[in-house]
Amino acid sequence: MTGLAGNNTAEITSLQTNDGSKKETINESVKEALRAYLADLEGHKITNLYQMVIGEVERPLLETVLRHTRGNQTQAAEILGINRGTLRKKLRLHGLD
């Protein structure tokens, strides 16, 4: 991981695997997925793209972090940078409570 922003947010510019090869970052993966999605629209109108993307990303983010913390919501909230009450609200919203 390279570079840290002043607000304690890690900016990942490249990742390396144990064998030294480079791995695609989350940022690059999202860009690639969005480019492909928009290209596949073939002129069809789209609305609410922001909400769609957030909805697609938030649930697996919460699931993965909770799995990482073995269900410890306090630790998960800390990792996510949100308070525990907000985490619990999001878990209910996604049916993960």
N, C-alpha and C positions, 0 to 999 in steps of 0.2 A: 504494500500500500504506500502511496506517495502523496505528500501534501496534506496539511491540515488547515482548515479555514479558521479564522479567529473566533467563530461562534461554536467551537467544539464539534463541528460537523466534519466528518472525514470525507475528503474528496478523493475517491479512488480513481486514479488515472490508468493504472494497469495492475494486473494480477499475474503472478507467476505460479505455475504448478511445481510440484516437487521435482519434476524432471527438467525444469527450466523453461518449458514452453509457456507462451503467454495465453491467458484465458480471457474471454470476452467479459467486460464489466457489465453490471446491471444496466447502466446508462446506455451502453452500446446495444445490448439486447432489446431494450425498450424501443430505441430508435429504429432498429431493424424491423421489429414487429409492427410498429406503427407505419413505417414506409410500406411494408408488404400489405397491411390492412387497407391503407388508403389507395394503393395501386389496384387492389382487388375490387374496389368499389365500382370501377369502370364507369364513372360519371354519375352514379347514384348519389342522391343527396344524403348527407349525414348530419345529425344534430346530437347534442349532448355528449360529444366525444370525451370531454373532460370527466363527466360523471361515469361514463362507461369504463374508462381507463382506471380511475380510482377504485371503482367497484371490482374490477378484475384483479387489481394488485393488492388491495387492502386485506381481503380475506386470507389469501395464502401468506401474506406477510405476518398477520396475527397468528395463524396456525403454526407457521415455522418457528417464530420466536417463542411461542408457548411450548412447543415441543422441545426447543433448545433449553428452556428453563424448567423443563419437566412440570409444567403447569403452574409454576410460581408466578402469580400475576404481578406481585411487587417487583420482582426482577425483570419481568417482561416489560412492564411500564417504564422502568428505568432504561432498559436497552432501547426502547422505542422513543424515549424522550417525551413521554406524555404522562399525565398523572394517572393513578390507578382508577379513579372514577371514570375518566375518559376511556380508558382501556375497557372497563367493564361495560360501558355504554356501547362501545364498538363491538364487543363480543356478543352482546344481546342482539344488536342490529344484524349481525351475520349468523345468528343461531349457534354460536360457539360457547355459550355459557353453560 
